[in-house]
């Protein structure tokens, strides 16, 4: 294009393109619910109620056994507004769009994308399935296959599966599996860009992101034998009482553990998978005299006779709790997930009046706003680029944490 004056709409569209291209985790999330937030002047805290698939029991014999609807709901809240400030002059508006994007927009917007991805990476705190050895960087095909195994056991769709790993895991996986692939195209991509690429071991894409976060486990001592304090007998229970800890030890939100004798079940057949059910703590809990009166957990505990079955039997009193990872230790939380596990939505921010420039654009479910104003006090032209969004793990059974 010629060096005619760039318009704010052109700049916003280009900025949105750069943002999308730099998103990694968020790019592969479900964004099917975005239209519900496409409202002029959306406010922080707006919520959307999302209906989950109905589940029912299959019955034997000729006699009809009608079951009531058992629909489950979750909510998605638009509660995060991120922006990045930028200055560009009128002279820069006479540049070609690609030059303007390269010099002015890309350095800033890539940081905005990384910040959003880093936020969405905290979805791990709601995911209970995990694979890998804490403290050991993944380096073989086995850990990726085990992630697929977990998703298969929970009846996740085979398509649209993604793996996002940190730089250390990416390097180890590429090196560890470089000789396993027959397709020349896959080998070529790995050699040229040092990335795993597409269509690998059942994943549509295995990508790398610097935005993968680490999880620091609670201070509960690994030398203590932590036990269930009181048997569970209520369908849908989401809390446990534990004892055997040390003084005021903590169990952090995101900690993962298993309970002796409590096995996971397939949601379709309700038969045991042969693996102990993994639970994630959904809130940080501090012990009093070595006991935790209420530890909030996910998934909710339903036995095999219930349509929402997650376990084959309720936890017994004094059943041993085994936590994943050492106490008070930070571990990277790489993510393996089916697209519908995590939902991401953006909202249309208000376009202010009486400013120098203002534009809002939406593409592929992402809404971005750019506003520029003249600062008469300092003789400057400050500009801000904003995204208002929310995310939620609506189907945690379709996602897996891969410890590093």
C-alpha positions, 0 to 999 in steps of 0.5 A: 500500500502507499504511504497514506495516513494510517487510520485507527481501524487499520491499526486496530485490525493489525494489532488484533492480528498480531495478538492472535498470532502470538497467543499459544494456549488461548488460541486453542481454547474454546471460544464458542460463547463469545457472542454472549459478551458482544455487548457495547460497554461490557463491565468487569464481572459480567457472567455467563452461565454455561450448560454442560452435557446431560448424563444419564444411566443406561438401564437393562430390560424392556421396561422403560425407566425414565430419568429426569434431566440432570443438567450441570452448569458452570459460569464464565466471568469476564473479570480480567482487563489487560492493556499495554501503553504505547506512544506513536507519533503522527509521523509514524502514521505515514509509514506503510502498515507492515513497517508500522506493525514491525517497529511500533506494534509487535514489540508491545502486543507480543507482551500483551499476548504472553500476559494473557496466555500466562493468565490462562495457564493458571487453568491448571488449578482446576485440572485434577488429572496429571502425568509425569514425574514432578522434578523431572523434565518430560523427555519421552513419548510415554508422558504424552501418550499417558496424557492421551490415556487420561483423556481417553479414560474420561471419554474426551473427543479424539480430535482437537487435542493440544499440548503446550509445554515450556521451553525446557520440556520442548527441548527435551521432547524434541531431542528425546523423540527426534528418531521416532517419526517417519514423516519427512515433513515432521522431521524437517519442521523439527530440525528447522525450528526446534518445535514438535509441530503438528499431528504428533502422537494424537495431538493436533499440535504440540507447541511451546510457550514461555507463559507456562506457569509453575505450581508451588505445593503446600507445606504439608510434610511428606514424612507425615501420614495424612489420612481421611478423617471420617468416611464420605457417604454423600453423593456429590461431596466436594470436601474432605476432612484430613488429619495426620499433618503438622501444626499449621501446614498448608495444602495449596490450591492446585495440589493433587492427591490420590486416596487409597482404594478410590479408583476413577471410573469411565464416565460412559461405562462407569467401570473402573479405569484401574487407576486411582482417582486424582483430586485437585484442591480447589482452595488453599487450606491451613491445618489446625493442630495438624488437621484440616477440617475442610479441604475443598476438592474436585471432581465431586465424588459420585459413585458408579451407581450415579449418572455423574459417577467419578469414583468406584467407591467413597473414601473410607475413614483413615484411607491414606492420602498421597500427594503428587510432588514434594512439599513446598516445591515449585513444579512447571505445569505443562498443559495437555487438553482437548479444545472444549476443556477451557473456554475463553471469552472477550467482551466489547469495551466501551468506545470513549467519545471526544478522544483523538482516536478510538477503534474496536475490532473483533476477529475469531472471538477476540475483541480489542480496543485501541484509544489515543488521546492528546495529553496537553499537560505533557504534550504527548499522545499516549495510546492504550490497547485493551482486552477484556476477557475471562476464562474457565475450565468448564470440562476439567476431565478433558485436560491433563497437567504434565508435571516438569 
